[in-house]
């Protein structure tokens, strides 16, 4: 999805940080309207902000027991420290757009 001027669509949403079972990480569920806005298909790169701080990451569908397939995105400890030490149960605000910029080194 793009805007009238051809720029990638931007989506805004809030989400609660959720702890991975076993305490091995923290993630957020991506709302369906955000998945649709960035035209997610499998693993999808995004860029924007989390609580006003620049942010680049990827989200992808996972099969959650009892909930079916849902898109989720990890929010690591470094990023959480940069947004005031937020953790599981805290709410964060995202402003994201699809990021099709090539990442990583040269491939040959």
FENTA-V354536 format. One record per pair of residues at least 12 apart in sequence whose C-alpha atoms are under 6 Angstrom apart, sorted by the first residue. I is the first residue (numbers start at 0). J is the second residue. Records with the same first field share a line. If there is no record, write none. Layout:
BEGIN
I=J, J
END
This chain:
BEGIN
8=96
9=95, 96
10=33, 94, 95
11=93, 94
12=92, 93
13=91, 92
14=90, 91
15=88, 89, 90
16=87, 88, 89
17=87
18=87
25=73, 74
26=72, 73, 74
27=71, 72
28=70, 71
29=70, 71
37=97
41=59
42=58, 59
43=57, 58
44=56, 57, 98
45=57, 96, 97, 98
46=95, 96, 98
47=94, 95
48=93, 94
49=92, 93
50=91, 92
58=71, 72
59=71
END
